[in-house]
């Protein structure tokens, strides 16, 4: 079957335009539309997304919630809440949990392809050089476990600098695989 790393890809682009079964929204805990990725997804999805989010009662940091995709190409949106970076040891654990819970929620709902933004690295200030290894390692772990039924994971970088960091981390991980 090949390595789980072969089931991951990386592009520069707009998360809201991805044609995967689900896209992940870097959401805030209230699930009210914010800025950055969150605002872009809500604008592209239309009013139905906001209306459904209001029924969910929020989402704690490190967790994820599922909604329909509405006007997006993706059938579903997974709203993952990453931590606001404050340099604590728990920041990395909460970020890993946001990726882990997103993958498990996708797997439980029969989602075969999923696109992730770089969670918490925008307004939440998580350093990309620390976030990218957490994202890739957590997704790889889930692809070998509870989310083995997911066939493709796409990381969507919003700019070349973010892409380059993720590309280096993926290349290093591929070199280390047996």
Secondary structure, 3 states (H helix, E strand, C coil): CCCHHHHEEEEECCHHHCCCCEEEEECCCCCCCCCHHHHHHHHHHCHHHHHHHHCCCCCCCCCEEEEECCCCCCCEEEEECCCCCCCCHHHHHHHHHHHHHHHHHHHHCCCCEEEECCCCCCCCCCCHHHHHHHHHHHHHHHHCCCCCCCCEEEEEECCHHHHHHHHHHHHHHHHHCC
